[in-house]
Amino acid sequence: MRYTQLGRTDLQVSRICLGTMTWGEQNTEAEAHEQLDYAVDQGINFIDTAEMYPVPPRLETQGLTEQYLGTWLKKRKNREQVMIASKVTGPSIFYSYIRSGGTHLTKQHIREAIEGNLKRLQTDYIDLYQIHWPERNTNYFGQLGYQHRDEEQNLPIAETLGVLDELVQEGKIRHIGLSNETPWGVMSYLQLAEKESLPRIVSIQNPYNLLNRSFEVGLAEISHREDVGLLAYSPLAFGTLSGKYLNKAQPAKARITLFERFSRYSNPQGQEAITAYVELAKEFHLSPTQMALAFVTSRSFLTSTIIGATTMEQLKSNIHSIDLTLPPEILQAIENIHKIYSNPCP
């Protein structure tokens, strides 16, 4: 395993991070524990979860993912050996069942959220606490073309950052990060932190994969200049970059087969790009999955690639992608495909 410094902290996190959002929906508690045991044995020390998980989010399952991680931590008694990243849910009419609809990023709502996180995780602190998505109206989750609303009443970022500062001072969280953010949002948090001597964000968790490299426009420069590295989620684009869904295939128990809502990477342009990347991998006798992951992990602005799996076979393949270094000719071929299919699935 390889490791990277988390922002400007003294923490070294594994270049591969174990994602957890299938636990409680597609994976049982026993399967979650098996994944954790294997990942830690392979040198992974970074685990990402969220208040909202598992996905797809439902009232009946909300919080199970953190609970499964919590029972593992209690059983293994190894809390100091791993770094836990979790998230506070942002506002949405679809998640009114979370904290009785109290999902704004206010002092009251964040304090209520963190107590729930800690209880489910059976720990008294979280290493990295992230804002799952912004309070304000902006473009994320695949939205393009920002639409401004003059009448919008935004919660000041100062209130959100202020309560996070209190939680840091109380020892309930060690560091803070953002997720599904824009360049304006990241710089606003950084500028406010510097001006008011508040905690500085150390990471940004956004989607990044061969079908969606939009992070490179704007945010990559911030990552480098401000030491706010990317935690890349969906590095396999919901598994589509494995090639298993090509030609309208629907593998049994696969995410897109089970849940039609996951259509973000299934448009015609995306399918053409996937075909091109899969053919490239086969030309060089590589696993399409490992090639896609190795590309993400090779990026200079990356802190960690968040992998997820529903089977141990998938997990092992994903983790061992860390051993693959893509040669210059493959990287150039990827760029050639990217010029033809530039961000077909943002």
N, C-alpha and C positions, 0 to 999 in steps of 0.2 A: 504494500500500500504506500501511497505517497500522501504528503500532508502539506497544507497551506496555512499561512497565518490568517486569522480571521480579523479583517479590518486592521485597526491599529492596536488590537489587544495583544496579550501575550499567549493567546490560545492557538494551538495548532490543530486544525480539523482535517479529517481525512478527505482526500480529493474526491472520494465517492461517499455520498451521504445516503443513508437508508431511508427511503420514503415509506410511508405507512398507511396511505389513505384507503387501501383495500381492506384493512383489518377491521372486522366487524360487519362487512358486507360480503366480500368474496373470500375472505380468509377467516378462519376460526381463531380463537385465542391460542390454542395449541400450535397452530401453524405460524401465528405471529411470533411466538416464543422460539420456534425452530428457526425462523428467519433471523431473529435477533442473535441467537447463539452462533449461527454460522457467520453472520456478518462481523460480529465482534472478533471471532476467531481469525477472520481474514484481515484484521487490522482496522476495521471501520470503527470510528469513535464518535460519529456524528449521526444523530437520528432526528428526523423532521416529522412533526405531527401538527395537529391543529384542533382547536375547540370544536370546529364544525364537522370533523371527520367521523365516520367514513364517507366516501363519495361513491355514488350519488348521495347527497345529504337527505336524511329522512328523520322525522321525529322519533321513530321507533329505534333508530340506531345511533343517534347523535351522542358523541362522547365515548363510544365503545373503543375507538382506536386508542385514545389516551388511557383508557382503563386497562387495555391489554398490555400496553407498555408499562403501566404502573405495577401491574401484578408481576411482570417480569423483573422489574427493578427490585421489588420487594423480595422475590424469590432468589435472585442472584446476588443481592447485596453488593452491587458494584456501581452504585450511583456516581462515585468519584471518577470512574474509569471512562464514562461516556458523557458526551455533551448533548443535551436535549434542546431542540428548537421547537417552539410551539407558536401558535398564533391566536390573536383575538379576532373574532368575526366582525366584519364591518356591517354597515346598515344594509338591509335588503328586506323587501316585503315578503320574500320567499322563505325567510328563516325566522318567522315570528315566534316559533316554538323555542328558539334559543333565548334563554334568560327572559322569557315572556315578552319578547320583542325589544328588549333593552340592548340593542346592538349598535348604538351610536358610540363614537370614540370619545365619550365624555369621561370625566373623572369617575363618576358613579358607575358607569357601565363597564369601564375597563377594570375597576377594582372588583366588581362582581365576577367578571370573566376570569381574572387571575386566580381568584379563590377556587373557582371550579376547575381550572387547569391543574392547580397544585393538588387538589383533593383526588382527582382522577389519576394523576401521575404518581401519587403517593410519595411526593417529594416536597421539600420546603423551598426549593428555588428552581428556576428555569434559566439555562445558560444563555439562550437567545430568544427574546420575545418579539414577535413580528406583528405588524399591522397587516391583516390578511388582504385588505384592499382599502382604498381611500374612502374617506367620508364624503368628499366633494364629488360633484359630477365631473367625470373625465373619461378618457377612453382607455379601457382595459378589458380583459377577457375577449380579445379578438376584435374589439371595436376600432374602426378607423375613422378618420375625419372628425376631429374634436368639434363639438357643438357647444358654443358658449351660451350660458343663460344669465342675462343681466340681472334677473330678479332673484337669483339663487342666494339663499342665506347659508353660508358655510360655517361650520364649526371651526374656530381658529385652531390651527395646528399647535399653537402655544398651549392650549388646554390639554391636548393629547400628549404632547411631549412633557408637559409639566407633571402629569400623573405618572408617566413612565419614569421620570426622574425620582419621584417619591418612592416608587417600587424598587428602584435601584438602591436608593439610600436605605431602604428597609431590608435589603438582601433577598427580596423575592425574585428578582431577575438580575442577571449579571450584565447583559448587553441587549441592545435593541436593534431591530432591523425592519425593513419595509418589504412589501410584496405587492406585485401587480401595480407598480408605480411608474410614473412618467419622469422625465428629466426635471421638469418644473417642481414636482413633488419632492424628489430627492434633494435638490439644491435648496428648497425651502426649509427642509428639516436640518440640513447642514448649516445653513446660515443662521437659523434661529438658535441652534445649539451653541454656535460660536459666540453669538451676540449675548446670550443669556446664561452662558456657562452651564448648559444642560447636556445630558448624555448625547454622544455622537453616534449616529447609526453606523453599523459595521458591515452591513450586507443588504442586498436587494434580491429578493426571490421572484424572478420573472420567468416566463416560458422562453426556452431557447432550444432550437433543434434545426436540422437541415431544411425543414419546411418553413421555419419561422426564425429568421435571424434579425428581426427588427431591433433587438437589443443593441446591435452594432451601431445604430443610428442615434447618436446622442448619449445613450446611457453608458456605452463602453468607454467613452472618453472620461466620463465622470468616475467610473470604476477605477481607472488608472490614476487619474489626477487626485482623487479624493480618498483612495484606499477603501472603496466600498464595493467589494467584489460581488460577482453574480453567484447566486445559488440557483442553478438552472433546473427548473422543473419541466416535466414533459419532454425529456431529451429524446425519447423515442416516439413522440407525437402520438400518444395513446396506443403505442405498440404498432402503429401503421408502418413505421420504418423497418420493422422486421420483415415486411413483405407478406405477412400471413393473411392479410385481408385483400390482397390483389385478386383481380378477376372475380370480384364480388364474393369471395370466399367468406364464410362465417364460421370460424372455428368454435367448437363447443366450449362454453364457459368463458370465452374471451370477452373483454369489456365491451367492445362495440357491438358484439353479438347480443349481449345481455341488455345493454342500455342504449337505446336509439338516440338518446340525447347527446351522446358523444360523437358529433358529426363535424367537429371543427377541422379535422384533417382529411375529410373524405370528399372534397370537391374535385371536379374533373382535372383541374390544373395540379392539384396535390397528388392525385393518383398517377399522373404522368411523371411528376417529379420522383415519386416513390419508385416507380418502375425503373427510372434512370439510375437512381442510387443503388437499388438492389442489383441491377445488372452490373454496375461498376464494382460492387463488392464481390460478386461472383467471378468477374474477370480477374480479380487479384486473389481469388480463393480465400476470401474473408467472409465471416458471418456478417450479414447486413446489420444485425443488431449491434455487434461489437464495433463495426466501423462507424455507425452513427454515434454511439456513445464515446468512442475514442476521439472523434472530431470535437465533440462538445468539451471533453476533458482537456483537450489540447489548447483551448483558447486562453490567451494571456490575461484576460480580464476575469477569468473564472476563479471562484474560491472552491466550489464543490458542485458536483453533478448529482442531482437527486434521482436515484433509481427506485423503481417499484416493481414488484413481482407478485404473482399469485401462486407460482409453483417454485419448488427448490431448484429445478432445472433452469428456469428463467433467472432466478436470483444468482446462481453460480455463474452463468454466462455473463450477466450484467456486471457483477463485481470483477470478474477476471478480464473485462475490457480494459482495466487499468494497466494491464501488461502489454497492450497493443499500442505501438507508436506508429502513426501513419507516415509513410515515406512521402517525400516531396511530390512525386508523380501522382499519388492518390489525392493529396491535398489540392494539387492543381486541377485534377479532373473534377473534384468536387466544386471548385470555383467555376469551372466551365459550365457545369450543370446549373449552378446557382445563377449564372448570367442569363440562362434561358428561362429558368423557373425561379424568379426572384421573389422570395417570401410568398409563395402561393397560398399559404394558410396562416395568416397573422393571428 
